[in-house]
Amino acid sequence: MVTAFVLVDVERGRIGPVAEALAGIDGVAEVYSVAGRLDLVAVLRVPTNEAMAELVTSGLLGLDGVLRTETLPAFRAYSRHDLDAMFDLGGD
């Protein structure tokens, strides 16, 4: 599974409709509105790099209201939840 975080710059007044459209696309796992320089962060999870390229270039950039994107491919996941699960032996 390939994961990426896509930072999305949206036309003024279009954040809600663009976020809803993004959330409805296969391969888009989550969409967050955020404060800062950009408007949305989309979490993408797809089977291959080729699927990622297609999703970003044809899916996300093709949406009305999307001005530009910046894609951050993930290499490794480091989370407390994952680490706890790895070392949980089931005993209390």
Buried (B, 14 or more C-beta within 10 A) or exposed (E): EBBBBBBBBBEEEBBEBBBEBBEEBEBBEEBEEEEEEBBBBBBBBBEEEEBBEEBBEEBBBEBEBBBEBEBEEEEEEEEEEEEEEEEEEEEE
